[in-house]
Amino acid sequence: MSDLTTAVPPREARQTPAPPDVRPPEDADCLEMYAKLSSGVCVVAACGDDGPHGMTVSTATSLSAHPPLLLVCLRSGSRTLTAVGVHRTFAVNVLRREQVRRATVFADPRTTRAQRFAGSETRTVCGAPVFPDALAWAACLVEEIHEYGDHHLVVGRVRDVHTSPGEPLLWHDRDFRVLDGVGAACESG
Protein backbone atom coordinates (compact mmCIF):
# COMPACT_ATOMS: atom_id res chain seq x y z
CA MET A 1 0.00 0.00 0.00
CA SER A 2 1.36 3.43 -0.90
CA ASP A 3 2.01 6.09 1.69
CA LEU A 4 -1.29 7.96 1.97
CA THR A 5 0.24 10.83 3.90
CA THR A 6 1.70 12.17 0.69
CA ALA A 7 -1.57 11.66 -1.21
CA VAL A 8 -3.83 13.50 1.27
CA PRO A 9 -3.35 17.28 1.39
CA PRO A 10 -3.48 19.16 4.71
CA ARG A 11 -6.96 19.88 6.03
CA GLU A 12 -6.78 23.55 5.08
CA ALA A 13 -6.14 22.63 1.44
CA ARG A 14 -9.09 20.19 1.40
CA GLN A 15 -11.64 22.81 2.48
CA THR A 16 -12.89 24.01 -0.85
CA PRO A 17 -16.02 26.12 -1.19
CA ALA A 18 -19.07 24.54 -2.80
CA PRO A 19 -19.88 25.64 -6.33
CA PRO A 20 -22.21 28.67 -6.32
CA ASP A 21 -25.15 26.64 -7.69
CA VAL A 22 -24.99 24.04 -4.87
CA ARG A 23 -27.07 24.89 -1.80
CA PRO A 24 -26.10 23.17 1.46
CA PRO A 25 -28.76 20.88 2.97
CA GLU A 26 -31.07 22.09 5.72
CA ASP A 27 -30.07 21.18 9.29
CA ALA A 28 -33.24 19.08 9.68
CA ASP A 29 -32.35 17.05 6.59
CA CYS A 30 -28.87 16.36 7.92
CA LEU A 31 -30.21 15.36 11.34
CA GLU A 32 -32.68 12.99 9.66
CA MET A 33 -29.83 11.36 7.74
CA TYR A 34 -27.68 11.16 10.90
CA ALA A 35 -30.56 9.36 12.66
CA LYS A 36 -30.17 6.51 10.17
CA LEU A 37 -26.59 5.88 11.28
CA SER A 38 -26.56 2.94 13.70
CA SER A 39 -24.00 2.80 16.48
CA GLY A 40 -23.17 1.34 19.83
CA VAL A 41 -24.07 3.36 22.91
CA CYS A 42 -21.24 4.35 25.24
CA VAL A 43 -20.73 6.49 28.31
CA VAL A 44 -17.58 8.57 28.11
CA ALA A 45 -16.40 9.34 31.63
CA ALA A 46 -13.63 11.48 33.08
CA CYS A 47 -12.56 12.69 36.50
CA GLY A 48 -13.06 16.38 37.18
CA ASP A 49 -11.91 18.49 40.10
CA ASP A 50 -15.33 17.91 41.71
CA GLY A 51 -15.56 14.17 40.99
CA PRO A 52 -16.50 12.00 38.02
CA HIS A 53 -18.29 13.38 34.95
CA GLY A 54 -19.84 11.43 32.11
CA MET A 55 -22.13 11.61 29.11
CA THR A 56 -23.83 9.20 26.73
CA VAL A 57 -22.39 9.18 23.23
CA SER A 58 -23.20 7.32 20.07
CA THR A 59 -20.04 8.41 18.30
CA ALA A 60 -17.18 6.29 19.58
CA THR A 61 -15.07 4.31 17.18
CA SER A 62 -11.75 2.60 16.82
CA LEU A 63 -9.26 4.76 14.96
CA SER A 64 -6.11 2.65 14.92
CA ALA A 65 -4.81 -0.67 16.20
CA HIS A 66 -1.11 0.34 15.99
CA PRO A 67 -0.96 2.49 18.05
CA PRO A 68 -4.26 1.70 19.79
CA LEU A 69 -6.43 4.81 19.37
CA LEU A 70 -10.12 5.51 19.98
CA LEU A 71 -12.10 8.49 18.72
CA VAL A 72 -15.11 10.04 20.49
CA CYS A 73 -17.21 13.12 19.74
CA LEU A 74 -18.27 15.22 22.74
CA ARG A 75 -20.72 18.11 22.75
CA SER A 76 -19.02 21.51 23.00
CA GLY A 77 -19.50 23.11 26.41
CA SER A 78 -20.24 19.81 28.18
CA ARG A 79 -18.90 19.21 31.68
CA THR A 80 -17.40 15.94 30.46
CA LEU A 81 -15.45 17.66 27.68
CA THR A 82 -14.11 20.16 30.22
CA ALA A 83 -12.94 17.33 32.52
CA VAL A 84 -11.34 15.47 29.59
CA GLY A 85 -9.54 18.62 28.47
CA VAL A 86 -8.23 19.48 31.93
CA HIS A 87 -7.23 16.01 33.16
CA ARG A 88 -6.26 14.56 29.74
CA THR A 89 -7.71 11.11 30.44
CA PHE A 90 -11.09 9.46 29.81
CA ALA A 91 -12.83 6.11 29.63
CA VAL A 92 -15.15 4.75 26.96
CA ASN A 93 -17.70 2.42 28.59
CA VAL A 94 -19.60 0.30 26.05
CA LEU A 95 -23.10 -0.29 27.44
CA ARG A 96 -24.93 -3.61 27.52
CA ARG A 97 -28.38 -4.08 26.04
CA GLU A 98 -29.79 -4.06 29.60
CA GLN A 99 -28.30 -0.63 30.44
CA VAL A 100 -30.88 1.63 28.77
CA ARG A 101 -31.57 3.43 32.05
CA ARG A 102 -27.89 4.31 32.47
CA ALA A 103 -27.74 5.55 28.88
CA THR A 104 -30.83 7.70 29.43
CA VAL A 105 -29.60 9.22 32.70
CA PHE A 106 -26.17 10.08 31.25
CA ALA A 107 -27.80 11.56 28.12
CA ASP A 108 -30.03 14.01 30.00
CA PRO A 109 -28.22 17.38 30.31
CA ARG A 110 -30.46 18.28 33.28
CA THR A 111 -29.09 15.50 35.50
CA THR A 112 -26.34 16.44 37.90
CA ARG A 113 -23.00 14.73 38.09
CA ALA A 114 -24.06 13.08 41.36
CA GLN A 115 -27.36 11.84 39.88
CA ARG A 116 -25.57 10.30 36.93
CA PHE A 117 -23.23 8.21 39.04
CA ALA A 118 -25.68 7.38 41.88
CA GLY A 119 -26.15 3.63 42.20
CA SER A 120 -23.45 2.81 39.63
CA GLU A 121 -20.28 1.14 40.78
CA THR A 122 -17.17 2.66 39.23
CA ARG A 123 -13.48 2.20 39.64
CA THR A 124 -10.65 4.39 38.44
CA VAL A 125 -8.30 3.03 35.78
CA CYS A 126 -5.50 5.23 34.46
CA GLY A 127 -7.24 8.22 36.05
CA ALA A 128 -10.66 7.61 34.43
CA PRO A 129 -13.92 6.13 35.80
CA VAL A 130 -14.92 2.78 34.34
CA PHE A 131 -18.07 0.74 34.95
CA PRO A 132 -17.09 -2.83 35.90
CA ASP A 133 -20.52 -4.03 34.67
CA ALA A 134 -20.13 -2.50 31.17
CA LEU A 135 -19.89 -4.78 28.16
CA ALA A 136 -16.42 -3.38 27.57
CA TRP A 137 -14.34 -0.38 28.53
CA ALA A 138 -11.15 1.35 27.48
CA ALA A 139 -9.14 3.81 29.55
CA CYS A 140 -7.44 6.41 27.35
CA LEU A 141 -4.94 9.24 27.52
CA VAL A 142 -5.82 12.25 25.36
CA GLU A 143 -3.77 12.51 22.18
CA GLU A 144 -5.66 15.36 20.50
CA ILE A 145 -8.82 17.45 20.80
CA HIS A 146 -10.21 19.39 17.83
CA GLU A 147 -13.36 21.48 17.55
CA TYR A 148 -15.70 20.78 14.64
CA GLY A 149 -19.01 22.65 14.57
CA ASP A 150 -20.95 22.03 17.78
CA HIS A 151 -18.79 19.07 18.91
CA HIS A 152 -15.19 18.29 19.73
CA LEU A 153 -13.40 15.27 18.30
CA VAL A 154 -11.26 13.61 20.99
CA VAL A 155 -8.59 11.07 20.10
CA GLY A 156 -7.38 8.89 22.95
CA ARG A 157 -4.49 6.46 23.20
CA VAL A 158 -5.80 3.26 24.79
CA ARG A 159 -3.88 2.38 27.96
CA ASP A 160 -6.06 -0.41 29.37
CA VAL A 161 -9.09 -2.41 28.17
CA HIS A 162 -11.60 -4.93 29.43
CA THR A 163 -14.24 -6.93 27.57
CA SER A 164 -16.89 -9.36 28.74
CA PRO A 165 -19.52 -11.52 27.06
CA GLY A 166 -22.90 -10.05 26.21
CA GLU A 167 -24.67 -7.88 23.67
CA PRO A 168 -24.38 -4.12 23.13
CA LEU A 169 -27.01 -1.44 23.42
CA LEU A 170 -27.49 0.27 20.05
CA TRP A 171 -28.78 3.68 18.89
CA HIS A 172 -30.71 3.95 15.63
CA ASP A 173 -33.41 6.30 14.34
CA ARG A 174 -33.44 8.30 17.60
CA ASP A 175 -34.15 5.27 19.79
CA PHE A 176 -32.36 2.52 21.69
CA ARG A 177 -32.22 -0.86 19.94
CA VAL A 178 -30.80 -4.32 20.52
CA LEU A 179 -29.37 -6.89 18.15
CA ASP A 180 -31.90 -9.21 16.57
CA GLY A 181 -30.85 -12.43 14.89
CA VAL A 182 -27.22 -12.41 15.96
CA GLY A 183 -25.25 -14.58 13.59
CA ALA A 184 -28.06 -14.76 11.03
CA ALA A 185 -26.93 -14.69 7.44
CA CYS A 186 -27.49 -11.38 5.67
CA GLU A 187 -29.25 -11.27 2.35
CA SER A 188 -26.89 -10.48 -0.46
CA GLY A 189 -27.76 -8.07 -3.19
N, C-alpha and C positions, 0 to 999 in steps of 0.2 A: 504494500500500500504506500502511495506517495505521501510525502510530508504535507499535510493539509494546512499547516501554519503558514506556508508560503502562498497557498492558493486562496486563503480567506483574508480579505483586506481588514484593516482595523475597523472597529465599530463606527467611528466617525465617517469613514469613507463609504460604508454600506448604507447610511441614512440618506437616501435620495428622496426628493419630494415626489409626490404622486403627479402624474400628468394632469394638466388643468381640467380635462374633461372627466376625470375620475373623482367621484364624490365619496368620502369615507362613509362607512356604514353608521347607522344610528347606534347609540349605546345599547338600547333595548335589543336590537338585532344581535349585537355581539354577545350580550348576556344570555340570550336564548341559545345561541350556538355553544357558548361555554357550558351551559347546563347539560348539554349532550355528552360532554367529556366525562367519562367514568373514572373514578379513582378511589384508592384506599383512603380511609379516614385516619388521621393521626392527631395526636396532641403534641405540639412542640412546647417544651417546658425549659425554663431557665431560672437560675437563682438570681433574685434581685437583692438590693440592700435591705428590703423589708420582708424577705422570704421568697418562696417559690412563686413564679408566674407561669401561665400557660394559656394556650389558645388552640382551638380545633382548626386544623388545616386540611384541605383536600389537595394541596399542591406540595407534595414531597416526593422526590424521585432520586434514584441512584444517578450519579453523574459520572463516576469513574470507579473502576475496581483497583487500578494501579496508578496513583495512590487511591485509597478508598475515600471517596467524596460523596456526600449527599447534598441535595439542593432543596431548599424550602422557600416558599413565598409567604411573607408576613405582612399584614396590613400596616401601612404607614401610621405612626402615632400610637400603635398599640403598646401596652405596658410590657408585653412579652418581647417585642422588638427592642425596646429600651434596655431591658435586662440583658438580652443577647448582646447588644452593642457594647454595653458597659463591662460585662463580665467575660465576654468572648468565648462562652461555652453554652451548649444547649443539648437537649435530648429530643429525639424523634421517637415517640411512642406509638406504635401501630396498634390500633384498637381492634378488639375481637368483635365478632358479630353481636355478642351479648352486651356490648358496652355503649349502646345508643344513649343511655342517660348521661354517661360521662361526656360523650361527644356533644350533646345538647347543652349541658352546663358550661363546658369550656368554650362553646361557640357564642354564648349570650354575652354581649358586651356590658350588660347591666349587672352581671354577677361579679361579686368582689373576689379578690384573690383568695381570701379565706374560704368563701363559699365554694369556689372551684375545687379546692383541695380537701374540703371536709369529707371525711369518711373514705378517703382514698389513701391507701398505703403507698408511700414513696420511699425511695432511698436515693442517696446521692452517689453518682458515678462520674468521675472526672469533673466534678463541680456542677453537675446538672441533675435535676430530679427525673428519675425513671419510675415507671409503674411496674412492679414485679409481676402483676397479673396481666400485662399487655401481651398481645400476640408476639410482638417483637419490639425491641428498642435498640437505639444506637446513641451513644454519647459522643458528641462532636466538639471539636475546637473550631472556632470561626477562622476561615481562610479569607473570605471576602464578603462584603455587604455592598450591594448596589441598589440605588433607587430607580424604579421603573414605574411611571404613572403613580397609582395610588397604593402600590406595594413595594416592598424591598425584597430583592432576591438575596438569600443568604446561602453561602457555600460553606459546608463544614467538613473538616477532616475527621473521619471516623476513628475514634480511639478505643472504643469497646462496644461490643454487640451482644445481644441475647435473642434467641428465637425459641419458640415453643410450638407444639402442635395446636391446630385449631384453624378457624376460618376468619377472614378479615371482615370488618364492617366496610361497606362501600358507599359512595356518594354518586348519585346519578339523577339527573332531571330534578334537581332541588329537593331530593329526598334520600333518606338512608335506605340502603338495599343490602341484600346478602346474596351469596353465590347460590345458584340453582343449577343442579345437574353437574356438579363437579366431576370432571373427567369424561363427561359426555363428548362424543365426537361432534365437531362443528360441521355444518353443511358447507360444502365447497361451492364456489361459484359466485 
